[in-house]
Amino acid sequence: MKILREYIKELNEKRTRDQKPKRMLYHIGHRPAQPKPVSRPGEQEWRRHWLDQGVESGVFFSPNPIDIAQYHGISGDVYAYKIPEWVIAKSGGIHRYDRGSEILISEEIWEEAGDEIEFVGKSMEEDSLWDKVTSLGALVTRRSSGSKPGWVSDEEWERSQTLGSIQSDISGLRLTQHPENAIRMMTPQERLEALRAFETIDTPGKKDIELIDMIKNYIGESILRTCIRELLTESAVYPKIMSMIDKADKLGYKLKLRSKSLILYDPKTITMKGKISFAKLAGSNWDYGPCGGATMIESSFAEEGLGPLMYDVLIEATGGLISDRFSVSPEAVSVWERYMNRPDIEVIQLDDHGNTLTDKNEDNCDQEVSGGVADWIPGHTPKEDWIDNPLSKMYRKKGTPVIDELIKRNMLDDRR
């Protein structure tokens, strides 16, 4: 009886399918439509924002092949097919993508449909297709992979071609006319990798900032920080700092790390390019406090914008770094502010001398520089906003990726 019921169910489904109309759709290619795997290097599947999962092998159709040629740059003859509505529905429907409507039919659905997908014949030759495109006065012309799209300026195209290896991963986002559609199709991992790539750009342009904001709209803040921490393992150097290492290496600079100072210099001329003096705070140092055993920066300067690189070296070398407790320059404050948002940096809130936050003394620290008071006065209530100041905290990091990278390049002389 069960077999009979299943057979009746199959007959009903087939009858329902046969009753549904078909729609005329078109495929562009050098031969009739056939599911194929992704041909782009490094990619395993096609992804579209309207699909729950990627498609490893499939075939594309569109109701308007001219849009596909014009905006997707796809070239070839045009083949017409009558596609059943149930196939269209099961494939996620027809959607707009980069100003061209398309549907992606997976190999599984293609094989399931079989003869229900009706081949009508060749609708247009390749040359005729492009004659149609150019007759519309479109800027986009027939192009091969790697050639400049018509909507991209020469300056932007040249910039995209000179990107570094990491930044090349975002060149497509910077060139497409519809980046939000592309971002919507990206996996969470790909969005995070794109943000890492943008981090390596010294001076992001207006378009870069817009793209960064778009990506962040699709990533929750807590997920963002968690996932980036996973990407930035102990052996990975934060992208912005890696770009500074590359810059210092190109300039031929080296660093000397001593017990109380870190020096950046040019060995060719023995010229100092930067110096940071620092002091370890012991438990008995009540001028400033034990500050969780942190090392305090007493003075610093750096040329070529390489100060953050020197700070990173000290964070790794000392196990915990804090700012000077008396005076900090606006430029240095900016560095500490960025550390508060660095996913590879651990931020530890320090207390004041009055134990406002905790009962223990080990984390007590002078908080005048962060908006509190230098010496705790009985009965005095410190300002609450000093806690939000980046100078009220200690910063440390797991592992020593920056130091390891500098040693590997023979750029660090460590004689602590």
RODO-2510 file (C-alpha; in nm, 4 decimals, decimal comma):
residues 416
     n   res          X          Y          Z
     1     m     0,0000     0,0000     0,0000
     2     k     0,2867     0,2364     0,0830
     3     i     0,4444     0,1785    -0,2597
     4     l     0,1092     0,2529    -0,4261
     5     r     0,0686     0,5773    -0,2328
     6     e     0,4211     0,6868    -0,3349
     7     y     0,3430     0,6047    -0,6980
     8     i     0,0193     0,8078    -0,6871
     9     k     0,2118     1,0958    -0,5277
    10     e     0,4687     1,0875    -0,8106
    11     l     0,1910     1,0877    -1,0719
    12     n     0,0242     1,3870    -0,9069
    13     e     0,3533     1,5784    -0,8919
    14     k     0,4193     1,5058    -1,2598
    15     r     0,0664     1,6093    -1,3539
    16     t     0,1091     1,9351    -1,1569
    17     r     0,4413     2,0040    -1,3295
    18     d     0,2957     1,9357    -1,6724
    19     q     0,0125     2,1800    -1,6052
    20     k     0,2492     2,4663    -1,5149
    21     p     0,3588     2,6976    -1,7985
    22     k     0,7133     2,7444    -1,9199
    23     r     0,9064     3,0643    -1,9636
    24     m     1,1425     3,1577    -2,2480
    25     l     1,4940     3,2192    -2,1143
    26     y     1,8292     3,2613    -2,2858
    27     h     2,1785     3,1249    -2,2333
    28     i     2,4951     3,2943    -2,3653
    29     g     2,7877     3,0727    -2,4604
    30     h     2,9902     2,9205    -2,7392
    31     r     2,7677     2,6104    -2,7289
    32     p     2,4216     2,5173    -2,5962
    33     a     2,3578     2,5239    -2,2223
    34     q     2,5157     2,2574    -2,0056
    35     p     2,5931     2,2708    -1,6311
    36     k     2,9603     2,3491    -1,5650
    37     p     3,1741     2,3942    -1,2541
    38     v     3,3267     2,7296    -1,1576
    39     s     3,6286     2,8071    -1,3731
    40     r     3,7723     3,0946    -1,1676
    41     p     4,0984     3,0062    -0,9860
    42     g     4,0557     2,9572    -0,6126
    43     e     3,6746     2,9358    -0,6239
    44     q     3,4804     2,6148    -0,5656
    45     e     3,1228     2,7307    -0,6223
    46     w     2,8984     3,0094    -0,7465
    47     r     2,7246     3,2143    -0,4785
    48     r     2,4223     3,4359    -0,5140
    49     h     2,2411     3,6262    -0,2388
    50     w     1,9081     3,4610    -0,3206
    51     l     2,0473     3,1079    -0,2773
    52     d     2,0825     2,9391     0,0604
    53     q     2,4013     2,7642    -0,0489
    54     g     2,6564     2,7825    -0,3269
    55     v     2,6302     2,5922    -0,6545
    56     e     2,9328     2,3832    -0,7510
    57     s     2,8078     2,3113    -1,1035
    58     g     2,5272     2,4924    -1,2818
    59     v     2,4088     2,6898    -1,5824
    60     f     2,2963     3,0526    -1,6153
    61     f     1,9896     3,1846    -1,8012
    62     s     1,8399     3,5309    -1,8414
    63     p     1,5207     3,6803    -1,9868
    64     n     1,7355     3,9551    -2,1421
    65     p     2,0726     3,8407    -2,2839
    66     i     2,1578     4,1954    -2,3970
    67     d     2,1707     4,3119    -2,0325
    68     i     2,3971     4,0198    -1,9480
    69     a     2,6369     4,1042    -2,2319
    70     q     2,6311     4,4757    -2,1501
    71     y     2,6704     4,4637    -1,7732
    72     h     2,8326     4,1252    -1,7086
    73     g     3,0664     4,1304    -2,0090
    74     i     2,9571     3,7790    -2,1119
    75     s     3,0226     3,6936    -2,4770
    76     g     2,8984     3,4175    -2,7088
    77     d     2,6018     3,2995    -2,9128
    78     v     2,2518     3,3191    -2,7614
    79     y     2,0480     2,9987    -2,7165
    80     a     1,6747     2,9987    -2,6344
    81     y     1,5099     2,7543    -2,3909
    82     k     1,1648     2,7043    -2,2463
    83     i     1,2173     2,6572    -1,8739
    84     p     0,9340     2,5169    -1,6542
    85     e     0,8161     2,7485    -1,3776
    86     w     0,8807     2,4796    -1,1156
    87     v     1,2470     2,4693    -1,2226
    88     i     1,2670     2,8481    -1,1930
    89     a     1,1052     2,8404    -0,8479
    90     k     1,3217     2,5533    -0,7228
    91     s     1,6343     2,7381    -0,8449
    92     g     1,5531     3,0418    -0,6338
    93     g     1,3799     3,2459    -0,9021
    94     i     1,5083     3,5119    -1,1402
    95     h     1,6888     3,8017    -0,9722
    96     r     1,8646     4,1220    -1,0700
    97     y     2,2412     4,0995    -1,0363
    98     d     2,4733     4,3819    -1,1521
    99     r     2,1863     4,5301    -1,3592
   100     g     2,1248     4,2057    -1,5435
   101     s     1,8503     3,9545    -1,4517
   102     e     1,9662     3,5950    -1,4165
   103     i     1,8815     3,2528    -1,2803
   104     l     2,1330     2,9886    -1,1782
   105     i     2,0085     2,6319    -1,2258
   106     s     2,2170     2,3741    -1,0414
   107     e     2,3257     2,0523    -1,2107
   108     e     2,0995     1,8547    -0,9761
   109     i     1,7872     2,0502    -1,0747
   110     w     1,8929     2,0456    -1,4416
   111     e     1,9154     1,6666    -1,4377
   112     e     1,5900     1,6348    -1,2432
   113     a     1,4076     1,8416    -1,5067
   114     g     1,5517     1,6438    -1,7969
   115     d     1,3441     1,6820    -2,1134
   116     e     1,1089     1,9255    -1,9407
   117     i     1,3674     2,1923    -2,0224
   118     e     1,2955     2,2467    -2,3900
   119     f     1,5728     2,3617    -2,6258
   120     v     1,4225     2,6007    -2,8838
   121     g     1,7381     2,6793    -3,0832
   122     k     2,0005     2,9442    -3,1425
   123     s     1,8415     3,2860    -3,1030
   124     m     2,1308     3,5135    -3,1980
   125     e     2,4894     3,4979    -3,3230
   126     e     2,7627     3,6500    -3,1073
   127     d     2,8252     3,9401    -3,3480
   128     s     2,4556     4,0193    -3,3609
   129     l     2,4435     4,0254    -2,9811
   130     w     2,7188     4,2856    -2,9611
   131     d     2,5636     4,4870    -3,2436
   132     k     2,2552     4,5116    -3,0208
   133     v     2,4653     4,6232    -2,7246
   134     t     2,6533     4,8928    -2,9155
   135     s     2,3326     5,0169    -3,0788
   136     l     2,2141     5,1162    -2,7309
   137     g     2,5085     5,3539    -2,7000
   138     a     2,6450     5,1537    -2,4072
   139     l     2,9901     5,2269    -2,2712
   140     v     3,0603     4,8639    -2,1980
   141     t     3,2139     4,6852    -2,4945
   142     r     3,3087     4,3284    -2,5579
   143     r     3,5975     4,2418    -2,3301
   144     s     3,8025     3,9452    -2,2290
   145     s     3,8979     3,8478    -1,8758
   146     g     4,1424     4,0993    -1,7319
   147     s     4,0497     4,3886    -1,9609
   148     k     3,9098     4,7211    -1,8372
   149     p     3,5291     4,7513    -1,8098
   150     g     3,3896     5,0545    -1,9874
   151     w     3,2393     5,2115    -1,6732
   152     v     3,5775     5,2235    -1,4937
   153     s     3,8017     5,5283    -1,5291
   154     d     4,1599     5,4819    -1,6473
   155     e     4,2870     5,6093    -1,3111
   156     e     4,0775     5,3647    -1,1059
   157     w     4,1686     5,0758    -1,3359
   158     e     4,5397     5,1560    -1,3074
   159     r     4,5103     5,1700    -0,9301
   160     s     4,3337     4,8345    -0,9191
   161     q     4,6107     4,6738    -1,1231
   162     t     4,8861     4,7889    -0,8855
   163     l     4,7277     4,6611    -0,5649
   164     g     4,9286     4,4334    -0,3414
   165     s     4,8565     4,0634    -0,3102
   166     i     4,6154     4,1110    -0,0192
   167     q     4,4450     4,4159    -0,1692
   168     s     4,3946     4,2383    -0,5010
   169     d     4,1223     4,0400    -0,3238
   170     i     3,9072     4,3567    -0,3094
   171     s     3,9794     4,4901    -0,6569
   172     g     3,6499     4,3450    -0,7822
   173     l     3,4535     4,5305    -0,5143
   174     r     3,6233     4,8544    -0,6087
   175     l     3,5429     4,8103    -0,9771
   176     t     3,1879     4,6761    -0,9812
   177     q     2,8948     4,9103    -1,0351
   178     h     2,6890     4,7232    -0,7757
   179     p     2,9173     4,6411    -0,4818
   180     e     2,6344     4,5816    -0,2334
   181     n     2,5034     4,2941    -0,4423
   182     a     2,8532     4,1465    -0,4450
   183     i     2,8915     4,1930    -0,0681
   184     r     2,5544     4,0294    -0,0116
   185     m     2,6800     3,7209    -0,1953
   186     m     2,9999     3,6954     0,0076
   187     t     3,0341     3,4516     0,2941
   188     p     3,1054     3,5952     0,6450
   189     q     3,4651     3,4750     0,6078
   190     e     3,5041     3,6543     0,2738
   191     r     3,3653     3,9771     0,4186
   192     l     3,6163     3,9616     0,7025
   193     e     3,9008     3,8954     0,4589
   194     a     3,7879     4,1990     0,2588
   195     l     3,8020     4,4169     0,5713
   196     r     4,1550     4,2900     0,6393
   197     a     4,2522     4,3886     0,2859
   198     f     4,1105     4,7392     0,3297
   199     e     4,3134     4,7713     0,6529
   200     t     4,6351     4,7559     0,4496
   201     i     4,5495     5,0689     0,2482
   202     d     4,7466     5,3624     0,3900
   203     t     4,5016     5,6294     0,2724
   204     p     4,1567     5,4849     0,1956
   205     g     3,9645     5,6857    -0,0619
   206     k     3,6015     5,7920    -0,0434
   207     k     3,4911     5,4799    -0,2322
   208     d     3,6989     5,2555    -0,0028
   209     i     3,5287     5,4047     0,3039
   210     e     3,1860     5,3507     0,1477
   211     l     3,2727     4,9868     0,0780
   212     i     3,3992     4,9331     0,4331
   213     d     3,0720     5,0718     0,5709
   214     m     2,8721     4,8448     0,3368
   215     i     3,0611     4,5370     0,4544
   216     k     3,0151     4,6281     0,8210
   217     n     2,6397     4,6558     0,7647
   218     y     2,6383     4,2825     0,6936
   219     i     2,8506     4,1858     0,9945
   220     g     2,7404     4,2156     1,3574
   221     e     3,0003     4,3838     1,5802
   222     s     3,0387     4,0910     1,8216
   223     i     3,0693     3,8441     1,5332
   224     l     3,3168     4,0743     1,3623
   225     r     3,5538     4,0881     1,6579
   226     t     3,5250     3,7145     1,7287
   227     c     3,5866     3,6094     1,3694
   228     i     3,8756     3,8487     1,3143
   229     r     4,0433     3,7127     1,6262
   230     e     4,0190     3,3699     1,4670
   231     l     4,1722     3,5031     1,1459
   232     l     4,4518     3,6804     1,3285
   233     t     4,6236     3,3866     1,4915
   234     e     4,9244     3,4278     1,7159
   235     s     5,1539     3,3840     1,4179
   236     a     4,9749     3,6494     1,2076
   237     v     5,0840     4,0130     1,1945
   238     y     4,8037     4,2695     1,1907
   239     p     4,7770     4,3917     0,8259
   240     k     4,8365     4,7622     0,9018
   241     i     5,1479     4,6792     1,1035
   242     m     5,2693     4,4408     0,8327
   243     s     5,2522     4,7268     0,5832
   244     m     5,4708     4,9333     0,8191
   245     i     5,7221     4,6487     0,8458
   246     d     5,7334     4,6362     0,4655
   247     k     5,7854     5,0143     0,4546
   248     a     6,0661     5,0101     0,7119
   249     d     6,2280     4,7152     0,5344
   250     k     6,2152     4,8973     0,2012
   251     l     6,3784     5,2034     0,3603
   252     g     6,6497     4,9784     0,5059
   253     y     6,5666     5,0664     0,8681
   254     k     6,6381     4,8460     1,1696
   255     l     6,5398     4,8452     1,5373
   256     k     6,7416     4,8092     1,8576
   257     l     6,5577     4,6829     2,1661
   258     r     6,7289     4,7479     2,4985
   259     s     6,6197     4,7276     2,8627
   260     k     6,4888     5,0863     2,8687
   261     s     6,4604     5,1944     2,5067
   262     l     6,3603     5,0954     2,1549
   263     i     6,5410     5,2728     1,8719
   264     l     6,4554     5,2875     1,5023
   265     y     6,7575     5,3797     1,2907
   266     d     6,9068     5,3804     0,9433
   267     p     7,2210     5,1610     0,9527
   268     k     7,3566     5,3209     0,6336
   269     t     7,3880     5,6635     0,7969
   270     i     7,3579     5,5643     1,1663
   271     t     7,0758     5,8192     1,1830
   272     m     6,8074     5,7791     1,4488
   273     k     6,4579     5,7663     1,2938
   274     g     6,2657     5,7021     1,6134
   275     k     6,3061     5,6305     1,9834
   276     i     6,0846     5,5173     2,2685
   277     s     6,2037     5,5284     2,6292
   278     f     6,0131     5,3101     2,8738
   279     a     6,0171     5,1889     3,2348
   280     k     5,8844     4,8774     3,4063
   281     l     5,6515     4,9676     3,6945
   282     a     5,7223     4,7654     4,0076
   283     g     5,4820     4,7087     4,2952
   284     s     5,6574     4,9677     4,5085
   285     n     5,6396     5,2414     4,2467
   286     w     5,3604     5,4433     4,4068
   287     d     5,4417     5,7556     4,2080
   288     y     5,2349     5,5960     3,9381
   289     g     5,1261     5,2669     4,0891
   290     p     5,1971     4,9034     4,0075
   291     c     4,9581     4,9365     3,7091
   292     g     4,9250     4,5604     3,6773
   293     g     5,3003     4,5246     3,6270
   294     a     5,2816     4,7179     3,2997
   295     t     5,5658     4,8912     3,1229
   296     m     5,5130     5,2658     3,0855
   297     i     5,6229     5,4728     2,7878
   298     e     5,8099     5,7781     2,9166
   299     s     5,8862     5,9516     2,5860
   300     s     5,8648     5,8721     2,2169
   301     f     5,9099     6,0015     1,8650
   302     a     5,9154     5,8349     1,5243
   303     e     5,9544     5,9416     1,1633
   304     e     5,7900     5,8068     0,8474
   305     g     5,4677     5,7282     1,0390
   306     l     5,6308     5,4185     1,1931
   307     g     5,5378     5,4913     1,5552
   308     p     5,2620     5,2251     1,5707
   309     l     5,5134     4,9615     1,4600
   310     m     5,7400     5,0529     1,7513
   311     y     5,4461     5,0428     1,9929
   312     d     5,3567     4,6932     1,8692
   313     v     5,7120     4,5735     1,9307
   314     l     5,6969     4,6988     2,2901
   315     i     5,3542     4,5490     2,3566
   316     e     5,4937     4,2095     2,2582
   317     a     5,8299     4,2560     2,4307
   318     t     5,6929     4,3763     2,7659
   319     g     5,3755     4,1743     2,8092
   320     g     5,1745     4,4892     2,8851
   321     l     5,2093     4,8535     2,7829
   322     i     5,0586     5,1793     2,9097
   323     s     5,1007     5,5420     2,8147
   324     d     5,3044     5,7994     3,0053
   325     r     5,1094     5,8956     3,3211
   326     f     5,1957     6,2666     3,2955
   327     s     5,1570     6,3834     2,9363
   328     v     5,0616     6,2253     2,6020
   329     s     5,0697     6,3918     2,2593
   330     p     4,7529     6,3979     2,0425
   331     e     4,9298     6,1720     1,7884
   332     a     5,0045     5,9157     2,0597
   333     v     4,6465     5,9330     2,1891
   334     s     4,5306     5,8333     1,8393
   335     v     4,7533     5,5253     1,8533
   336     w     4,6066     5,4190     2,1895
   337     e     4,2540     5,4783     2,0586
   338     r     4,3195     5,2412     1,7701
   339     y     4,4484     4,9771     2,0118
   340     m     4,1095     4,9819     2,1847
   341     n     3,9564     4,8529     1,8604
   342     r     4,2329     4,6197     1,7453
   343     p     4,0952     4,2625     1,7485
   344     d     4,4410     4,1134     1,8123
   345     i     4,5023     4,3346     2,1180
   346     e     4,3818     4,2497     2,4674
   347     v     4,2606     4,5593     2,6569
   348     i     4,2842     4,5532     3,0386
   349     q     4,1098     4,8224     3,2414
   350     l     4,3289     4,9615     3,5210
   351     d     4,1969     5,1011     3,8495
   352     d     4,2827     5,4293     4,0230
   353     h     4,4579     5,4725     4,3596
   354     g     4,1240     5,4798     4,5411
   355     n     4,0210     5,1308     4,4288
   356     t     3,7182     5,2732     4,2517
   357     l     3,6826     4,9630     4,0342
   358     t     3,8352     4,6771     4,2376
   359     d     3,9472     4,6033     4,5948
   360     k     4,2942     4,4884     4,4951
   361     n     4,5949     4,7201     4,4710
   362     e     4,7867     4,5424     4,1933
   363     d     4,5865     4,7158     3,9183
   364     n     4,5992     5,0622     4,0758
   365     c     4,7472     5,3269     3,8473
   366     d     4,7751     5,7040     3,8291
   367     q     4,4765     5,8157     3,6192
   368     e     4,5372     6,1907     3,5917
   369     v     4,6328     6,1534     3,2255
   370     s     4,3002     5,9824     3,1545
   371     g     4,0932     6,2492     3,3291
   372     g     4,1100     6,1242     3,6882
   373     v     4,3417     6,2447     3,9664
   374     a     4,7092     6,1735     4,0296
   375     d     4,6822     6,0859     4,3982
   376     w     4,3617     5,9522     4,5440
   377     i     4,2153     6,1897     4,8024
   378     p     3,9908     6,0430     5,0734
   379     g     3,6320     6,1474     5,0136
   380     h     3,7046     6,2601     4,6597
   381     t     3,4839     6,1169     4,3839
   382     p     3,6756     6,0888     4,0550
   383     k     3,5120     6,1606     3,7211
   384     e     3,3443     5,8520     3,5787
   385     d     3,4441     5,9257     3,2193
   386     w     3,8128     5,8520     3,2865
   387     i     3,7249     5,4836     3,2495
   388     d     3,6313     5,5403     2,8829
   389     n     3,9652     5,7036     2,8064
   390     p     4,2114     5,4752     2,6176
   391     l     4,4917     5,6016     2,8437
   392     s     4,3295     5,4385     3,1467
   393     k     4,4044     5,0895     3,0187
   394     m     4,6888     4,8438     2,9668
   395     y     4,7401     4,6746     2,6299
   396     r     4,8935     4,3352     2,5668
   397     k     4,9000     4,0657     2,3021
   398     k     4,9273     3,6897     2,2768
   399     g     5,2429     3,5740     2,1045
   400     t     5,5115     3,7844     1,9368
   401     p     5,4221     3,7878     1,5657
   402     v     5,5721     4,1334     1,4960
   403     i     5,8993     4,0559     1,6731
   404     d     5,9180     3,7191     1,4961
   405     e     5,8657     3,8854     1,1574
   406     l     6,1342     4,1477     1,2279
   407     i     6,3825     3,8821     1,3416
   408     k     6,3076     3,6779     1,0301
   409     r     6,3948     3,9807     0,8180
   410     n     6,7052     4,0578     1,0258
   411     m     6,5582     4,3942     1,1249
   412     l     6,5652     4,3626     1,5067
   413     d     6,8606     4,3643     1,7462
   414     d     6,7169     4,2433     2,0775
   415     r     6,9572     4,2747     2,3739
   416     r     6,7283     4,3287     2,6687
***
